[in-house]
Amino acid sequence: MRDSWKMHPVTQLFLARFREFIRQPEAVFWSYVFPLVMMIALGLAFRSEPLEAISIAVQEGPGAETLISLLKKEPSFVVSGGSAEECRRQLRAGQSELIVVVEPSVGQIAAGLPDYQYVFDPTRPGSVHARNMADDVLQRAAGRQDILNTSDQEVTEPGSRYIDFLVPGLIGMGLMGGGVWGVGFAIVDMRIRQLLKRFMGTPMKKPHFIIAMIFSRMVFMVPEIVIVLIVSRLLFGVKNHGSYATVALLIVLGAFEFAGIGLLIACRARTLEAVSGLMNLAMVPMWIGSGIFFSAKRFPEFVQPVVDLLPLTPLIAALRHVMQEGAGLLLILPELAIICIWGVVTFVVALKLFRWE
């Protein structure tokens, strides 16, 4: 009687899934190693560092040497001269962000103030920035004065960097991929290998199997997220400004939510091709619209109601509120409600639709 829990179907199915998982090196890699590689690569690519030098080309002609001397007084400018053709080539190749052309004005020659023409690509943010910076330098050199007193306050502490924004998104992406692929793919694979049909011939009940699948996936995903949090703190100084208990709750609920979605996707699929298509159909909108790598608020206003209802959107939003802003449970109750609704509804529907064959 004391060891009855060890022989319970849920316990035995969980142990079977655990043994199967750890015996697959590729599964361990995609669950634990790949998220770390992605986080480190993106963290290094978008790390906080001084702005790059702005490359400006000055077209040859009268007054070009004087213009080059003026622009070189700005430390962030790298200024070079060249013919009109050479300057255009540099702009097309991205070697220069801006071309400045001296155009002597008939009305201003006596005052020694030539006109300048800026040649730039308005679709390139760096090119627009170079145009505004160069114009500011030249206007000041011509005698412009600012009548307002202003001051700058630079903010570079942890919490305001891209890596701080990125880590909650990667956590949500890991929970989504682990739940949908980990549960959905495994179930269809067992259906193809006729393992589900064998389970059907045992005294085990359908809820036992489904609960074991979801619980095992949750157990696998929680250590994955903990590793991401630890490595991001050690390598990039990413801090959690909220409660770790709240983050843990979101991780558990997110794991349950996406395990339920994975279960629903796989409850009737019979081939790996079919389940792969269904999983991509479910996940691609979330990859694009839920704000993993950029804010979901970038989408037009009329799309926001749809974006807000995607399963991944409230999870990432809640994680960012807690980790970046220190929000408590009361402030993320709407997101928690959507997460729980997705988890419960998908689990109940999958339980009713699930078939062994």
Sequence and secondary structure as in RCSB ss.txt:
>XXXX:A:sequence
MRDSWKMHPVTQLFLARFREFIRQPEAVFWSYVFPLVMMIALGLAFRSEPLEAISIAVQEGPGAETLISLLKKEP
SFVVSGGSAEECRRQLRAGQSELIVVVEPSVGQIAAGLPDYQYVFDPTRPGSVHARNMADDVLQRAAGRQDILNT
SDQEVTEPGSRYIDFLVPGLIGMGLMGGGVWGVGFAIVDMRIRQLLKRFMGTPMKKPHFIIAMIFSRMVFMVPEI
VIVLIVSRLLFGVKNHGSYATVALLIVLGAFEFAGIGLLIACRARTLEAVSGLMNLAMVPMWIGSGIFFSAKRFP
EFVQPVVDLLPLTPLIAALRHVMQEGAGLLLILPELAIICIWGVVTFVVALKLFRWE
>XXXX:A:secstr
 TTTTTTSHHHHHHHHHHHHHHT HHHHIIIIIHHHHHHHHHHHHT       EEEEEESSTTHHHHHHHHTTST
TEEEEEE HHHHHHHHHHTS SEEEEEE  TTTTTTT  EEEEE  TT HHHHHHHHHHHHHHHHHTT    S  
      STTSSHHHHHHHHHHHHHHHHHHHHHHHHHHHHHHHTTHHHHHHTSS  HHHHHHHHHHHHHHHHHHHH
HHHHHHHHHHH     S HHHHHHHHHHHHHHHHHHHHHHHSS  SHHHHHHHHHHHHHHHHHHS SSS GGGS 
GGGHHHHHHSTHHHHHHHHHHHHHH   TGGGHHHHHHHHHHHHHHHHHHHHH    
